[in-house]
Structure formats: C-alpha cells, structure tokens
Amino acid sequence: MTNTVTEYLRWTSGAYLFGLELAHCREIVNDVQLTRLPRSPAFVRGLANLRGTVITVIDLEVLLGYRKEAAFTEFCNIIRLRVQGYPIAVVADAINDTAFLGADELERPPANLTESESNFIRKVAKTKDGLVLVPDLHSIASRIN
C-alpha cells in the first residue's frame, strides 16, 4: 500500500498550529482591512473587500472555543480559501510554511474533543513542530451560510 503525500499550508493563530491542503488555499493576503459586523456570530472577525469580492473572515480560535470572542483589529492577515459556494477566509497570525504530509501522519481527531472541535476539526497531523489541526472547510462554510 502506498502512502499518499499531500502538500499543506501551515499557519498559526494564537497558540495553535493549523494546516490545510494547499489546493484549498486560494491566496494569502497581508494587512487586509476589515469591516466589523456588530450582530454577527463571535467567530466572524469581519468582512473584507478583495478586489470587489466581499469575503467573510473567520477566527478559528473563537469558532473552536479557544477564545470567547475575536479581538477586532482593523487590519489582519488572512488566508482566502477555496470553498464551494461561499467566499471565506481565516485569520492567520503567521504563515509558517508548506509541508508534505502523508496519510500515516494524519489521524481522526480524538473522541474527547469538545462539540465545537469535533464539528470543525477534520484531521490532526503529527509533525516535528507539534500537532497541526486540519479544519473541516465544508462544516465551517455550512455554519456561516
């Protein structure tokens, strides 16, 4: 049996390391201006206008329950994602790198996660830098639709 290897973009948000298949990452944009939405869910950091397309910017730390609310800043770094039907992006404090991960390095999330974690984390990757949380984009997109 061959071990399929896929390239992942890895980034940090707060104290957490996240990763997504590079094919799901459309672009990285630094210093994007956000518009705050006062009545939006806590995990929505705001809206961004990228070349005429309005994008919902998600704070994964808040969505996963690691922080109560998103600390609003007018500008932030984002990763624009490729998700069917809805333009979304996630906040990135720092872009780490890309890494090739094999199927043997990815595991299902453990059963003892919180409800938010089990709903929105698809896989966990074991790397030399620590555990990489791989979000479930379709669950995230359906949550904001």
C-alpha positions in Angstrom: 0.0 0.0 0.0 1.4 3.4 -1.0 1.3 6.4 1.3 -0.3 9.3 -0.5 1.5 12.6 0.2 -0.3 16.0 0.1 1.2 19.5 0.4 -0.3 21.5 3.3 -0.1 25.2 4.1 0.6 25.6 7.9 -0.1 28.8 9.9 -0.5 29.9 13.5 -3.5 31.6 15.0 -2.8 32.4 18.7 -1.0 29.4 20.2 -2.4 26.9 17.7 -0.9 25.5 14.5 -3.4 24.9 11.7 -3.0 23.3 8.3 -4.9 22.9 5.1 -4.3 21.1 1.8 -2.6 23.7 -0.4 -5.3 23.1 -3.1 -7.9 24.6 -0.7 -5.9 27.8 -0.1 -6.6 30.4 -2.8 -4.2 33.2 -1.6 -2.5 34.7 1.4 -3.3 38.4 1.8 -1.4 40.6 4.4 -2.9 43.7 6.1 -6.5 43.3 4.8 -8.8 46.0 6.1 -11.9 44.5 7.9 -15.4 45.9 8.4 -16.8 44.8 11.7 -20.3 43.4 11.8 -21.8 44.1 15.3 -24.6 41.4 15.2 -22.5 38.6 13.6 -21.5 35.4 15.4 -18.5 35.9 17.7 -16.3 33.8 15.4 -16.8 36.2 12.4 -13.9 38.7 12.7 -15.5 40.8 9.9 -15.8 41.3 6.2 -13.1 42.1 3.7 -13.3 43.5 0.2 -10.8 41.8 -2.0 -10.8 43.3 -5.5 -14.6 43.6 -5.5 -15.4 40.3 -3.7 -16.8 40.5 -0.2 -15.3 37.8 2.0 -16.3 36.6 5.4 -13.3 36.4 7.7 -13.4 33.6 10.3 -11.4 33.5 13.6 -10.8 29.7 14.0 -9.8 30.2 17.7 -13.2 31.5 18.5 -15.0 29.0 16.3 -13.3 26.2 18.1 -14.0 27.6 21.5 -10.4 28.5 22.4 -11.2 32.2 23.0 -14.6 33.8 23.8 -14.6 36.5 21.2 -12.4 37.8 18.3 -10.3 40.7 19.2 -11.2 43.1 16.5 -8.3 44.8 14.7 -8.9 46.9 11.6 -6.2 45.1 9.6 -5.2 41.4 9.7 -3.5 38.7 7.6 -5.8 36.2 6.0 -5.8 33.0 4.0 -8.5 33.1 1.4 -10.0 29.6 0.9 -11.5 27.6 -1.9 -14.9 26.5 -0.6 -17.8 25.7 -2.9 -20.4 28.4 -2.8 -19.2 30.8 -0.2 -16.2 33.2 -0.2 -14.5 32.8 3.2 -11.1 33.4 4.7 -9.4 32.6 8.0 -7.2 34.8 10.2 -3.5 33.9 10.3 -1.2 35.5 12.8 1.8 34.0 11.0 2.3 31.8 7.9 4.7 29.0 8.9 5.4 27.1 5.7 4.2 24.3 3.5 4.8 20.7 4.4 4.2 17.4 2.7 2.1 15.2 4.9 1.4 11.5 4.3 -1.7 9.7 5.2 0.2 8.0 8.0 0.8 11.4 9.7 -2.9 12.3 9.7 -5.4 10.9 12.2 -9.0 11.4 13.0 -9.5 13.8 15.9 -9.7 12.1 19.3 -13.1 11.3 20.7 -12.6 13.5 23.8 -12.9 16.8 21.9 -15.5 19.5 22.7 -18.5 19.7 20.4 -17.0 22.7 18.5 -13.7 20.9 18.0 -15.3 17.6 16.8 -17.6 19.6 14.4 -14.9 21.7 12.8 -11.6 19.7 13.0 -11.4 17.1 10.3 -7.9 15.7 11.0 -4.9 16.1 13.3 -1.4 15.8 11.8 1.6 14.7 13.9 4.7 16.7 12.9 8.0 17.5 14.4 6.6 21.0 15.2 3.7 19.6 17.1 0.1 18.8 16.3 -1.4 20.5 13.3 -5.2 21.0 13.4 -6.8 20.5 9.9 -10.2 22.3 9.8 -13.2 20.9 8.1 -14.0 23.6 5.5 -17.4 22.3 4.5 -18.6 22.3 8.1 -17.3 25.8 8.6 -18.9 27.1 5.4 -22.2 25.5 6.3 -22.1 27.1 9.7 -21.9 30.6 8.2 -24.3 30.0 5.4 
